[in-house]
Amino acid sequence: MLEIYNEKVQDLFVNPSHRPANGMKIRESPSLGFYAEGLRKYPVKSFNEIEAKMEEGSKNRSVAAT
């Protein structure tokens, strides 16, 4: 799960205090297409696990006044 905020790509499963300052790099592969380098993947087996991961990622979103 990722977000693009202020032109920086961030992994939402990483605590904001441990994220790289310049964000993640976007790469292109002939077999994968475009991807975020280092984006974490978590296998899930049930809807409850999906819901928990979505909630975890939502809590780590960037929130600021506009």
C-alpha positions as YAML, in Angstrom:
chain: A
units: angstrom
residues:
- id: 1
  name: MET
  ca: [0.00, 0.00, 0.00]
- id: 2
  name: LEU
  ca: [1.55, 3.29, -1.00]
- id: 3
  name: GLU
  ca: [0.77, 6.96, -1.17]
- id: 4
  name: ILE
  ca: [2.07, 9.79, -3.29]
- id: 5
  name: TYR
  ca: [2.23, 12.95, -1.20]
- id: 6
  name: ASN
  ca: [4.16, 16.10, -2.13]
- id: 7
  name: GLU
  ca: [5.55, 14.21, -5.13]
- id: 8
  name: LYS
  ca: [7.12, 11.56, -2.87]
- id: 9
  name: VAL
  ca: [6.12, 7.88, -2.94]
- id: 10
  name: GLN
  ca: [5.87, 6.32, 0.53]
- id: 11
  name: ASP
  ca: [5.14, 2.79, 1.77]
- id: 12
  name: LEU
  ca: [2.20, 3.06, 4.18]
- id: 13
  name: PHE
  ca: [3.23, -0.10, 6.03]
- id: 14
  name: VAL
  ca: [6.39, 1.66, 7.24]
- id: 15
  name: ASN
  ca: [6.17, 3.92, 10.28]
- id: 16
  name: PRO
  ca: [6.44, 7.58, 9.12]
- id: 17
  name: SER
  ca: [9.49, 8.16, 11.36]
- id: 18
  name: HIS
  ca: [11.38, 5.33, 9.56]
- id: 19
  name: ARG
  ca: [10.61, 6.28, 5.96]
- id: 20
  name: PRO
  ca: [13.28, 7.56, 3.57]
- id: 21
  name: ALA
  ca: [13.23, 11.37, 3.43]
- id: 22
  name: ASN
  ca: [13.16, 11.47, -0.38]
- id: 23
  name: GLY
  ca: [10.57, 8.72, -0.76]
- id: 24
  name: MET
  ca: [10.79, 5.50, -2.73]
- id: 25
  name: LYS
  ca: [12.15, 5.24, -6.26]
- id: 26
  name: ILE
  ca: [9.83, 4.29, -9.13]
- id: 27
  name: ARG
  ca: [11.38, 1.81, -11.53]
- id: 28
  name: GLU
  ca: [10.32, 0.17, -14.79]
- id: 29
  name: SER
  ca: [10.86, -3.48, -15.67]
- id: 30
  name: PRO
  ca: [10.06, -5.24, -18.96]
- id: 31
  name: SER
  ca: [8.34, -8.05, -17.04]
- id: 32
  name: LEU
  ca: [6.78, -6.13, -14.12]
- id: 33
  name: GLY
  ca: [6.06, -2.76, -15.68]
- id: 34
  name: PHE
  ca: [6.27, 0.19, -13.29]
- id: 35
  name: TYR
  ca: [6.84, -0.57, -9.61]
- id: 36
  name: ALA
  ca: [7.93, 1.13, -6.38]
- id: 37
  name: GLU
  ca: [11.36, -0.16, -5.39]
- id: 38
  name: GLY
  ca: [11.25, -1.70, -1.89]
- id: 39
  name: LEU
  ca: [7.47, -1.68, -1.51]
- id: 40
  name: ARG
  ca: [6.54, -4.36, 1.01]
- id: 41
  name: LYS
  ca: [4.17, -7.22, 0.21]
- id: 42
  name: TYR
  ca: [2.13, -9.09, 2.78]
- id: 43
  name: PRO
  ca: [0.24, -12.28, 1.90]
- id: 44
  name: VAL
  ca: [-3.21, -12.48, 3.46]
- id: 45
  name: LYS
  ca: [-5.59, -15.41, 3.83]
- id: 46
  name: SER
  ca: [-8.85, -13.82, 4.87]
- id: 47
  name: PHE
  ca: [-10.94, -10.69, 4.59]
- id: 48
  name: ASN
  ca: [-10.16, -9.89, 8.24]
- id: 49
  name: GLU
  ca: [-6.43, -9.85, 7.45]
- id: 50
  name: ILE
  ca: [-7.06, -7.56, 4.47]
- id: 51
  name: GLU
  ca: [-9.11, -5.25, 6.65]
- id: 52
  name: ALA
  ca: [-6.37, -5.14, 9.33]
- id: 53
  name: LYS
  ca: [-3.67, -4.30, 6.76]
- id: 54
  name: MET
  ca: [-5.85, -1.60, 5.17]
- id: 55
  name: GLU
  ca: [-6.43, -0.06, 8.60]
- id: 56
  name: GLU
  ca: [-2.70, -0.18, 9.39]
- id: 57
  name: GLY
  ca: [-1.85, 1.58, 6.13]
- id: 58
  name: SER
  ca: [-4.60, 4.18, 6.61]
- id: 59
  name: LYS
  ca: [-3.21, 5.08, 10.05]
- id: 60
  name: ASN
  ca: [0.19, 5.85, 8.48]
- id: 61
  name: ARG
  ca: [-1.17, 8.23, 5.84]
- id: 62
  name: SER
  ca: [0.14, 11.79, 5.63]
- id: 63
  name: VAL
  ca: [-2.37, 14.27, 6.96]
- id: 64
  name: ALA
  ca: [-1.93, 18.03, 6.71]
- id: 65
  name: ALA
  ca: [-3.97, 21.18, 6.32]
- id: 66
  name: THR
  ca: [-4.48, 22.46, 2.80]
...
